[in-house]
Amino acid sequence: MDKIICTIDGLEVKVNKGISILEAALSNGIYIPHLCYHPDLKPGGNCRLCIVEVDGRILPSCLTEVREGMTVKTRTPEIDSARRSTVELLIANHHWDCRNCPGTGKCGLQKVMARLRTGPKRMRPLRRAKEKLDLDTSNPVFDYDPSRCILCGICVRTCEEIAKIGLINFFGRGYLTRVAIFGDKSFCTSCMECVRRCPVVALVPKKL
């Protein structure tokens, strides 16, 4: 595969032609905060956390192809401020019990919050009246906790691109938006691919 040279945060790197800025950075040990990206899936561009600066322009790194001679900044005061605002809106209605969460230590959202040094305290005035949405235990092999779900769309895209079933989608509006199969029923049980890729452990296998 053809190689090109670009500069990311002052580091000159040689990467495969045709990959995204996010892939180029991650492959060279440069972390760019992200929640909706997964290497098995086509880029979604949903979370807007992976923004970077290229020639004075702010672009989503998961959707922007790396070019020869490109200079990329993954962190600036403006980018960090925008990312922090995005994360704070996400966690405004996220569950706040990280200590007892089964995703502790492997949660993508926790990693992003730690990187941006932000947390839920400032967002308390924006929390919905019902702080915790009802746990969906109707599936025989895993539970769905909408209070942990960040609506990143990874499960939706997994069902479409990998499982080739396309049953999962978003339902509802605003605070009550959730993911489910068509007809707003419980998830299927055919492959568990969506469970394996959930970045925040909103889909939790049952202890059978």
C-alpha positions as CSV (number, residue, x, y, z in Angstrom):
1,M,0.0,0.0,0.0
2,D,1.2,3.5,-0.8
3,K,2.6,5.5,2.0
4,I,2.5,9.3,2.6
5,I,4.1,11.5,5.2
6,C,2.2,14.0,7.4
7,T,2.8,15.8,10.7
8,I,0.6,15.2,13.7
9,D,1.2,17.3,16.8
10,G,4.7,18.1,15.6
11,L,5.5,14.4,14.9
12,E,6.3,13.4,11.4
13,V,4.7,10.1,10.6
14,K,4.5,7.8,7.6
15,V,1.0,6.3,7.2
16,N,-1.0,4.4,4.6
17,K,-2.6,6.5,1.9
18,G,-6.4,6.7,2.1
19,I,-6.8,6.3,5.8
20,S,-8.4,8.9,8.1
21,I,-6.6,11.4,10.3
22,L,-8.0,9.5,13.3
23,E,-6.7,6.2,12.1
24,A,-3.3,7.8,11.3
25,A,-3.0,9.2,14.8
26,L,-4.1,6.1,16.7
27,S,-1.8,3.9,14.6
28,N,1.1,6.1,15.8
29,G,0.1,6.2,19.5
30,I,-1.5,9.6,19.4
31,Y,-4.8,9.6,21.2
32,I,-7.7,11.7,19.8
33,P,-10.8,11.5,22.0
34,H,-13.6,9.6,20.2
35,L,-16.7,7.6,21.1
36,C,-18.5,6.7,17.9
37,Y,-15.5,5.4,16.0
38,H,-14.8,1.6,15.9
39,P,-12.1,0.1,13.6
40,D,-14.6,-2.6,12.4
41,L,-17.1,0.0,11.2
42,K,-17.4,2.7,8.6
43,P,-16.9,6.2,10.3
44,G,-20.1,7.7,11.6
45,G,-19.1,11.2,12.6
46,N,-21.7,11.2,15.3
47,C,-20.0,12.3,18.5
48,R,-17.9,15.2,17.1
49,L,-15.2,14.6,19.7
50,C,-12.5,13.7,17.3
51,I,-12.2,17.2,15.8
52,V,-8.7,18.4,14.9
53,E,-7.2,21.5,13.3
54,V,-5.9,21.3,9.8
55,D,-4.6,24.5,8.1
56,G,-6.7,26.6,10.4
57,R,-9.9,24.6,9.8
58,I,-11.6,22.4,12.4
59,L,-12.5,19.0,10.9
60,P,-13.8,15.7,12.2
61,S,-10.7,13.4,12.0
62,C,-12.7,10.2,11.5
63,L,-14.2,11.6,8.3
64,T,-11.1,13.4,6.9
65,E,-8.6,11.6,4.8
66,V,-5.0,12.2,5.6
67,R,-3.0,13.9,2.8
68,E,0.7,14.2,1.9
69,G,2.3,17.0,3.8
70,M,-0.7,17.7,6.0
71,T,-0.1,19.3,9.3
72,V,-2.6,18.3,12.1
73,K,-3.1,19.7,15.6
74,T,-5.1,17.4,17.8
75,R,-5.2,19.7,20.8
76,T,-5.6,23.4,21.0
77,P,-7.4,25.5,23.6
78,E,-10.3,26.0,21.2
79,I,-10.6,22.3,20.4
80,D,-10.4,21.2,24.0
81,S,-13.1,23.7,24.9
82,A,-15.4,22.4,22.2
83,R,-14.7,18.8,23.2
84,R,-15.4,19.6,26.8
85,S,-18.7,21.2,26.0
86,T,-19.7,18.1,23.9
87,V,-18.8,15.7,26.7
88,E,-20.6,17.7,29.3
89,L,-23.8,17.6,27.3
90,L,-23.4,13.9,26.9
91,I,-22.9,13.3,30.6
92,A,-25.7,15.7,31.7
93,N,-28.1,12.8,31.5
94,H,-25.7,9.9,31.8
95,H,-25.7,7.8,35.0
96,W,-23.3,9.2,37.5
97,D,-22.4,6.1,39.4
98,C,-19.1,5.3,37.7
99,R,-17.7,3.6,40.7
100,N,-20.3,0.8,40.6
101,C,-20.6,0.6,36.8
102,P,-19.5,-2.7,35.2
103,G,-17.7,-0.6,32.6
104,T,-15.3,1.0,35.0
105,G,-11.8,0.7,33.6
106,K,-12.9,0.0,30.1
107,C,-15.5,2.7,29.5
108,G,-14.7,5.0,26.5
109,L,-16.6,7.9,28.1
110,Q,-14.5,7.6,31.3
111,K,-11.3,7.8,29.3
112,V,-12.5,10.9,27.4
113,M,-13.6,12.6,30.7
114,A,-10.2,11.9,32.2
115,R,-8.4,13.3,29.2
116,L,-10.4,16.5,29.2
117,R,-10.5,16.7,33.0
118,T,-14.2,17.2,33.2
119,G,-17.1,15.6,35.1
120,P,-20.8,15.9,35.7
121,K,-21.0,18.4,38.5
122,R,-21.3,21.5,36.3
123,M,-24.2,19.9,34.4
124,R,-26.5,19.1,37.3
125,P,-29.0,22.0,36.4
126,L,-29.5,20.4,32.9
127,R,-30.4,16.9,34.2
128,R,-33.8,15.5,33.2
129,A,-36.4,15.2,35.9
130,K,-36.3,11.4,35.8
131,E,-32.6,10.8,36.5
132,K,-32.5,7.1,35.6
133,L,-34.3,5.6,32.7
134,D,-35.9,2.1,33.1
135,L,-33.5,-0.8,32.7
136,D,-34.6,-3.1,29.8
137,T,-34.2,-6.7,30.9
138,S,-36.5,-8.2,28.3
139,N,-33.7,-9.7,26.3
140,P,-32.7,-13.2,27.5
141,V,-29.0,-12.8,27.1
142,F,-28.2,-9.2,27.9
143,D,-29.7,-6.0,29.5
144,Y,-29.9,-2.6,28.0
145,D,-29.4,0.4,30.3
146,P,-30.5,3.6,28.5
147,S,-29.1,5.7,31.4
148,R,-25.6,4.6,30.3
149,C,-26.2,4.8,26.6
150,I,-24.6,7.8,24.8
151,L,-26.4,7.2,21.5
152,C,-23.1,6.8,19.6
153,G,-24.7,4.6,17.0
154,I,-22.1,1.9,17.2
155,C,-24.7,-0.8,17.9
156,V,-26.9,0.5,15.0
157,R,-24.0,0.4,12.6
158,T,-22.8,-3.0,13.8
159,C,-26.2,-4.5,13.2
160,E,-26.3,-3.0,9.7
161,E,-22.7,-3.5,8.6
162,I,-21.5,-6.6,10.4
163,A,-24.5,-8.6,11.4
164,K,-26.2,-7.6,8.1
165,I,-29.6,-7.6,9.9
166,G,-30.3,-3.9,10.3
167,L,-32.9,-4.2,13.0
168,I,-31.5,-1.6,15.5
169,N,-32.3,2.1,15.2
170,F,-33.0,5.1,17.3
171,F,-36.5,5.7,18.8
172,G,-38.0,8.6,20.7
173,R,-36.8,12.2,21.0
174,G,-34.8,14.4,23.3
175,Y,-34.1,12.9,26.7
176,L,-36.1,9.8,25.9
177,T,-34.2,8.8,22.8
178,R,-33.1,5.2,23.0
179,V,-31.9,2.3,20.7
180,A,-34.1,-0.7,20.1
181,I,-35.2,-2.9,17.2
182,F,-37.9,-1.7,14.8
183,G,-41.3,-1.4,16.6
184,D,-39.4,-0.2,19.7
185,K,-39.1,-3.8,21.0
186,S,-36.2,-5.5,22.7
187,F,-32.9,-6.4,20.9
188,C,-32.5,-9.6,19.0
189,T,-30.3,-12.4,20.4
190,S,-28.7,-13.7,17.2
191,C,-25.0,-12.6,17.4
192,M,-24.2,-10.3,20.4
193,E,-21.9,-8.2,18.1
194,C,-23.5,-5.0,19.3
195,V,-22.8,-6.0,22.9
196,R,-19.1,-6.6,22.1
197,R,-18.7,-3.1,20.6
198,C,-20.6,-0.9,23.0
199,P,-18.1,1.7,24.3
200,V,-19.9,2.5,27.6
201,V,-21.3,-1.0,28.6
202,A,-24.8,0.1,28.1
203,L,-25.4,-3.4,26.8
204,V,-24.5,-5.9,29.6
205,P,-24.4,-9.7,29.2
206,K,-26.6,-11.4,31.7
207,K,-25.0,-13.8,34.2
208,L,-26.5,-17.0,33.1
